[in-house]
Amino acid sequence: MDTPLSATQLLDYARAILAQQPFSQWLGAELVSADREHACLALPVTPSMLQQHGFVHGGVLSYLADNSLTFAGGLTLGGNALTSEFKINYLRPAQGQQLRAEARVVGAGRRQAVTRCEIWCEQDGQSKLCAVAQGTIVSAG
């Protein structure tokens, strides 16, 4: 992003990036909101995402953490970014109709941003925190 974008343009830009990710499209991920220091991804839970106990597989939660952290940090860094590392803590088994990952930038420099996210399980209008993550996002350009 060479010129500053309006909030609507920034969200459209971020959604265009998500649309170019075949894995995200296959899962059915949606970028609900995004700005220069925040991103929210939602994912409907399907039976193919469950593990043997009927909970959402940890790999699905890791995907949401990775992608939401990178969108939040990447938009802060100008748009072209990659995950350098991230850590996730699973707090409770993920169950519900939808997962929502809310990521925010904690701090940023010219080449990297540290971001945190919370992943919520949503069922019948109620949300429960099921995981938290933190990561370092680096400029790829």
C-alpha atoms as a printed R data frame, in Angstrom:
    type eleno elety resid chain resno       x       y      z
1   ATOM     1    CA   MET     A     1   0.000   0.000  0.000
2   ATOM     2    CA   ASP     A     2   1.786   3.096 -1.190
3   ATOM     3    CA   THR     A     3  -0.943   5.629 -0.378
4   ATOM     4    CA   PRO     A     4  -3.153   5.784  2.714
5   ATOM     5    CA   LEU     A     5  -6.485   4.024  2.248
6   ATOM     6    CA   SER     A     6  -9.844   4.893  3.757
7   ATOM     7    CA   ALA     A     7 -11.334   2.408  6.231
8   ATOM     8    CA   THR     A     8 -13.588   0.966  3.530
9   ATOM     9    CA   GLN     A     9 -10.735   0.703  1.025
10  ATOM    10    CA   LEU     A    10  -8.512  -0.963  3.615
11  ATOM    11    CA   LEU     A    11 -11.169  -3.581  4.401
12  ATOM    12    CA   ASP     A    12 -11.720  -4.203  0.676
13  ATOM    13    CA   TYR     A    13  -7.946  -4.549  0.192
14  ATOM    14    CA   ALA     A    14  -7.690  -7.059  3.055
15  ATOM    15    CA   ARG     A    15 -10.682  -9.048  1.781
16  ATOM    16    CA   ALA     A    16  -9.057  -9.227 -1.664
17  ATOM    17    CA   ILE     A    17  -5.958 -10.739 -0.022
18  ATOM    18    CA   LEU     A    18  -8.095 -13.321  1.791
19  ATOM    19    CA   ALA     A    19  -9.849 -14.164 -1.489
20  ATOM    20    CA   GLN     A    20  -6.426 -15.076 -2.957
21  ATOM    21    CA   GLN     A    21  -5.822 -17.715 -0.261
22  ATOM    22    CA   PRO     A    22  -7.191 -21.053 -1.528
23  ATOM    23    CA   PHE     A    23  -6.940 -22.673  1.920
24  ATOM    24    CA   SER     A    24  -8.937 -19.856  3.534
25  ATOM    25    CA   GLN     A    25 -11.556 -20.133  0.809
26  ATOM    26    CA   TRP     A    26 -11.742 -23.909  1.239
27  ATOM    27    CA   LEU     A    27 -12.344 -23.490  4.980
28  ATOM    28    CA   GLY     A    28 -14.951 -20.763  4.429
29  ATOM    29    CA   ALA     A    29 -13.168 -17.999  6.347
30  ATOM    30    CA   GLU     A    30 -14.589 -14.485  6.267
31  ATOM    31    CA   LEU     A    31 -12.792 -11.263  7.129
32  ATOM    32    CA   VAL     A    32 -15.453  -9.530  9.217
33  ATOM    33    CA   SER     A    33 -13.504  -6.349  9.963
34  ATOM    34    CA   ALA     A    34 -10.024  -4.919  9.611
35  ATOM    35    CA   ASP     A    35  -8.203  -1.657 10.137
36  ATOM    36    CA   ARG     A    36  -4.571  -0.616 10.534
37  ATOM    37    CA   GLU     A    37  -4.149  -2.400 13.883
38  ATOM    38    CA   HIS     A    38  -7.001  -4.929 14.091
39  ATOM    39    CA   ALA     A    39  -8.486  -7.853 12.189
40  ATOM    40    CA   CYS     A    40 -11.447 -10.117 12.857
41  ATOM    41    CA   LEU     A    41 -11.869 -13.430 11.039
42  ATOM    42    CA   ALA     A    42 -14.935 -15.664 11.338
43  ATOM    43    CA   LEU     A    43 -15.192 -19.315 10.407
44  ATOM    44    CA   PRO     A    44 -18.336 -21.454 10.384
45  ATOM    45    CA   VAL     A    45 -17.724 -24.795 12.086
46  ATOM    46    CA   THR     A    46 -18.362 -27.819  9.884
47  ATOM    47    CA   PRO     A    47 -18.241 -31.535 10.789
48  ATOM    48    CA   SER     A    48 -15.012 -31.964  8.796
49  ATOM    49    CA   MET     A    49 -13.232 -29.604 11.231
50  ATOM    50    CA   LEU     A    50 -13.844 -31.805 14.272
51  ATOM    51    CA   GLN     A    51 -11.484 -34.233 15.952
52  ATOM    52    CA   GLN     A    52 -12.426 -37.607 17.467
53  ATOM    53    CA   HIS     A    53 -14.024 -36.098 20.602
54  ATOM    54    CA   GLY     A    54 -16.280 -33.759 18.633
55  ATOM    55    CA   PHE     A    55 -14.263 -30.601 19.321
56  ATOM    56    CA   VAL     A    56 -12.850 -28.307 16.650
57  ATOM    57    CA   HIS     A    57  -9.366 -29.565 15.756
58  ATOM    58    CA   GLY     A    58  -6.477 -27.517 17.146
59  ATOM    59    CA   GLY     A    59  -5.119 -27.038 13.626
60  ATOM    60    CA   VAL     A    60  -8.243 -25.064 12.708
61  ATOM    61    CA   LEU     A    61  -7.730 -22.811 15.735
62  ATOM    62    CA   SER     A    62  -4.050 -22.408 14.780
63  ATOM    63    CA   TYR     A    63  -5.078 -21.393 11.260
64  ATOM    64    CA   LEU     A    64  -7.379 -18.703 12.676
65  ATOM    65    CA   ALA     A    65  -4.680 -17.455 15.032
66  ATOM    66    CA   ASP     A    66  -2.022 -17.334 12.303
67  ATOM    67    CA   ASN     A    67  -4.193 -15.595  9.746
68  ATOM    68    CA   SER     A    68  -5.787 -13.054 12.097
69  ATOM    69    CA   LEU     A    69  -2.413 -12.182 13.658
70  ATOM    70    CA   THR     A    70  -0.907 -11.712 10.198
71  ATOM    71    CA   PHE     A    71  -3.774  -9.567  8.922
72  ATOM    72    CA   ALA     A    72  -3.584  -7.247 11.947
73  ATOM    73    CA   GLY     A    73   0.210  -6.953 11.803
74  ATOM    74    CA   GLY     A    74   0.390  -6.927  8.026
75  ATOM    75    CA   LEU     A    75  -1.994  -4.023  7.651
76  ATOM    76    CA   THR     A    76   0.081  -2.097 10.198
77  ATOM    77    CA   LEU     A    77   3.232  -2.843  8.188
78  ATOM    78    CA   GLY     A    78   1.767  -1.784  4.858
79  ATOM    79    CA   GLY     A    79   0.165  -4.945  3.523
80  ATOM    80    CA   ASN     A    80   2.890  -7.352  2.429
81  ATOM    81    CA   ALA     A    81   3.714  -9.456  5.481
82  ATOM    82    CA   LEU     A    82   4.413 -12.966  6.765
83  ATOM    83    CA   THR     A    83   4.240 -14.679 10.126
84  ATOM    84    CA   SER     A    84   7.686 -15.026 11.677
85  ATOM    85    CA   GLU     A    85   6.427 -16.977 14.704
86  ATOM    86    CA   PHE     A    86   3.391 -17.461 16.888
87  ATOM    87    CA   LYS     A    87   2.357 -19.241 20.065
88  ATOM    88    CA   ILE     A    88  -1.121 -20.459 20.915
89  ATOM    89    CA   ASN     A    89  -2.721 -21.459 24.209
90  ATOM    90    CA   TYR     A    90  -5.831 -23.638 24.064
91  ATOM    91    CA   LEU     A    91  -8.048 -22.649 26.988
92  ATOM    92    CA   ARG     A    92 -11.059 -24.926 26.494
93  ATOM    93    CA   PRO     A    93 -12.361 -27.340 23.884
94  ATOM    94    CA   ALA     A    94 -13.757 -25.421 20.935
95  ATOM    95    CA   GLN     A    95 -17.399 -26.181 20.255
96  ATOM    96    CA   GLY     A    96 -20.077 -24.154 18.555
97  ATOM    97    CA   GLN     A    97 -21.532 -22.956 15.311
98  ATOM    98    CA   GLN     A    98 -18.797 -20.448 14.505
99  ATOM    99    CA   LEU     A    99 -15.306 -19.409 15.548
100 ATOM   100    CA   ARG     A   100 -14.245 -15.764 15.692
101 ATOM   101    CA   ALA     A   101 -10.634 -14.566 15.942
102 ATOM   102    CA   GLU     A   102 -10.003 -10.986 17.089
103 ATOM   103    CA   ALA     A   103  -6.408  -9.817 16.619
104 ATOM   104    CA   ARG     A   104  -4.763  -6.532 17.621
105 ATOM   105    CA   VAL     A   105  -1.299  -5.055 17.260
106 ATOM   106    CA   VAL     A   106   0.543  -4.759 20.572
107 ATOM   107    CA   GLY     A   107   3.549  -2.927 19.155
108 ATOM   108    CA   ALA     A   108   5.105  -2.269 15.762
109 ATOM   109    CA   GLY     A   109   8.224  -0.926 14.149
110 ATOM   110    CA   ARG     A   110   9.118  -0.482 10.484
111 ATOM   111    CA   ARG     A   111   9.721  -4.186  9.771
112 ATOM   112    CA   GLN     A   112   7.837  -6.160 12.389
113 ATOM   113    CA   ALA     A   113   4.705  -6.085 14.508
114 ATOM   114    CA   VAL     A   114   3.808  -8.065 17.604
115 ATOM   115    CA   THR     A   115   0.164  -9.063 17.654
116 ATOM   116    CA   ARG     A   116  -2.228 -10.888 19.995
117 ATOM   117    CA   CYS     A   117  -5.518 -12.588 19.325
118 ATOM   118    CA   GLU     A   118  -8.415 -14.161 21.125
119 ATOM   119    CA   ILE     A   119 -10.417 -16.959 19.534
120 ATOM   120    CA   TRP     A   120 -14.044 -17.254 20.575
121 ATOM   121    CA   CYS     A   121 -16.492 -20.137 20.121
122 ATOM   122    CA   GLU     A   122 -19.964 -18.873 19.311
123 ATOM   123    CA   GLN     A   123 -23.116 -20.891 19.927
124 ATOM   124    CA   ASP     A   124 -26.716 -19.638 20.104
125 ATOM   125    CA   GLY     A   125 -25.701 -16.008 20.683
126 ATOM   126    CA   GLN     A   126 -23.150 -16.786 23.393
127 ATOM   127    CA   SER     A   127 -19.377 -16.512 23.077
128 ATOM   128    CA   LYS     A   128 -16.737 -18.417 25.045
129 ATOM   129    CA   LEU     A   129 -13.014 -17.758 24.865
130 ATOM   130    CA   CYS     A   130 -11.330 -20.970 23.714
131 ATOM   131    CA   ALA     A   131  -7.777 -19.890 22.751
132 ATOM   132    CA   VAL     A   132  -5.336 -16.986 22.814
133 ATOM   133    CA   ALA     A   133  -2.249 -16.456 20.684
134 ATOM   134    CA   GLN     A   134   0.604 -14.032 20.180
135 ATOM   135    CA   GLY     A   135   2.856 -13.682 17.178
136 ATOM   136    CA   THR     A   136   5.505 -11.694 15.385
137 ATOM   137    CA   ILE     A   137   4.661 -10.509 11.885
138 ATOM   138    CA   VAL     A   138   7.389  -9.313  9.538
139 ATOM   139    CA   SER     A   139   7.356  -7.214  6.412
140 ATOM   140    CA   ALA     A   140   7.848  -9.351  3.302
141 ATOM   141    CA   GLY     A   141   8.643  -6.443  1.044
